[in-house]
Amino acid sequence: MLALLSRLLDWFRSLFWKEEMELTLVGLQYSGKTTFVNVIASGQFSEDMIPTVGFNMRKVTKGNVTIKIWDIGGQPRFRSMWERYCRGVNAIVYMVDAADRDKIEASRNELHNLLDKPQLQGIPVLVLGNKRDLPNALDEKQNISLNKFMNLAAIQDREICCYSISCKEKDNIGNY
């Protein structure tokens, strides 16, 4: 009986309350952006991902919330598109391969270059350090290090937070 009442209340709330938000997902190539979208959309992880050419758009609905996600390619030739797809979104999600320390500096520079664009001022940013399951990755205990490596303290004009995740293990991603 309680489950029926709960479903009835959820249905009633859905009549009056629906939320739609738009996110842009950017980061260097092979950081796990498309994998992240697949995991939150379907709960499925695949080792066999093809690099995104240009962009993909996907809508993910969880409860009364629909998230429109722009997944933008991370290769150098697509980075000039990042700003265009970040304008007017509710948040920017910046994916970092936390296991590839050789690319941390390039990743930091690209993030700061993007956030220096006046049109993007004030848009909140979520930095996700992916691949924490790999042995060389900056993990949860080193989250301060990821913050430091990415120089997030220098970003003062918006809300910004940083989490360590694993798309493969679905760590810190939720129940999808």
Steps between C-alpha positions, in 0.01 A plus 500: 500500500784738588670432164177579316462824694861592425450439126178700506679793669786477247250506213316796654828692547597425141188680379615826659877475526735415218851627466710513187862596503769523238864400555804508279759228553852590390857385566799361315464196277486160673397649835176299502234756406290276275545207738368720783189588295440132423538400865258762633252438216497120498728374775715333233879522482688400186874480438436537126424869462559693180629858545227760452525683170348845549224456756222274621183610676309273732205551733502309826191492722516404866174546688364845415834633378604492137862582428599599148870417470726637227801266476768688304806335344826558685748484212684829435303571182169501694606711798414824321135377508493465878411862570207498256343196667564632851310828452170513684521157665416437865845353568824393337636155585874479437637145486865429588681169454633479856726208406686683221726737687678598177179671383406677826681821402337511155164426660547781753598746225197409287265537797637843593499616135135398472395667824678824405235557229277793610186331361545212743544711813303373797407159357563237772765236429528142617848350451498120495827312538413174321678161505568496871494120478837501321816461711660831399185711546454786738240348729257627763777537756688712248198711401683801643783417261263497203367838615858621525613354165200659328557830689130522586564751781583759232145479360307763696211609275277192539415199710742217437539159656711194432432129548691184427300232313535173313263441210621141478428420865214754520669652806358837611251501214182386673247228445464493126 
